[in-house]
Amino acid sequence: MYYKPYEVVFQRKPDFRVTYAIFTQEEGGRYSLPFQGIRWDFQYEDPETGRKNFFIIWPEFEDLHGNVIQEVDLPIPRHGIARMWIVDSERINYH
């Protein structure tokens, strides 16, 4: 299966980059590592309303050289760097 980088999909640069760590099941996290293309939503308190809201922000994982990982059938590394994409372009300035 071919992975299409989000820079091509969204026609823009990523919104920000993060250093991530995937917690193991013993640490209260996952029992298996995710794959490139996973689409997580993030929930945190909205400072404007005080309520917890969901935000659609997708990670795109990089290899050790800063390139987007192209393999979709291999788990991503447990630690690394990810490009983050705010899917709703109207929410980019908010974040």
PEVENRA-V344757 format. One record per residue. N is the residue number from 1. RES is the residue in one small letter. PHI is phi in whole degrees, 0 to 359 (* if undefined). PSI is psi in whole degrees, 0 to 359 (999 if undefined). Layout:
((N RES PHI PSI) (N RES PHI PSI))
This chain:
((1 m * 138) (2 y 269 135) (3 y 262 128) (4 k 258 113) (5 p 302 145) (6 y 296 335) (7 e 298 327) (8 v 283 317) (9 v 296 310) (10 f 270 349) (11 q 60 40) (12 r 200 175) (13 k 278 160) (14 p 297 156) (15 d 282 327) (16 f 193 170) (17 r 238 150) (18 v 227 155) (19 t 266 127) (20 y 239 161) (21 a 218 125) (22 i 271 119) (23 f 288 142) (24 t 283 171) (25 q 299 323) (26 e 294 334) (27 e 269 4) (28 g 93 14) (29 g 248 221) (30 r 277 153) (31 y 266 351) (32 s 216 154) (33 l 283 147) (34 p 284 176) (35 f 243 159) (36 q 303 137) (37 g 101 356) (38 i 298 144) (39 r 237 95) (40 w 268 151) (41 d 253 148) (42 f 248 138) (43 q 241 129) (44 y 203 168) (45 e 289 130) (46 d 278 116) (47 p 297 338) (48 e 285 325) (49 t 247 341) (50 g 79 358) (51 r 265 156) (52 k 279 129) (53 n 234 156) (54 f 266 141) (55 f 231 133) (56 i 272 99) (57 i 229 111) (58 w 264 135) (59 p 275 151) (60 e 225 113) (61 f 276 142) (62 e 257 155) (63 d 276 184) (64 l 296 344) (65 h 259 4) (66 g 86 11) (67 n 266 150) (68 v 296 131) (69 i 293 127) (70 q 264 340) (71 e 283 120) (72 v 262 352) (73 d 254 8) (74 l 241 139) (75 p 297 149) (76 i 285 162) (77 p 297 153) (78 r 293 330) (79 h 231 149) (80 g 167 202) (81 i 243 140) (82 a 228 141) (83 r 276 139) (84 m 244 137) (85 w 237 115) (86 i 280 113) (87 v 290 318) (88 d 279 103) (89 s 300 338) (90 e 288 344) (91 r 261 359) (92 i 299 311) (93 n 296 328) (94 y 300 317) (95 h 278 999))
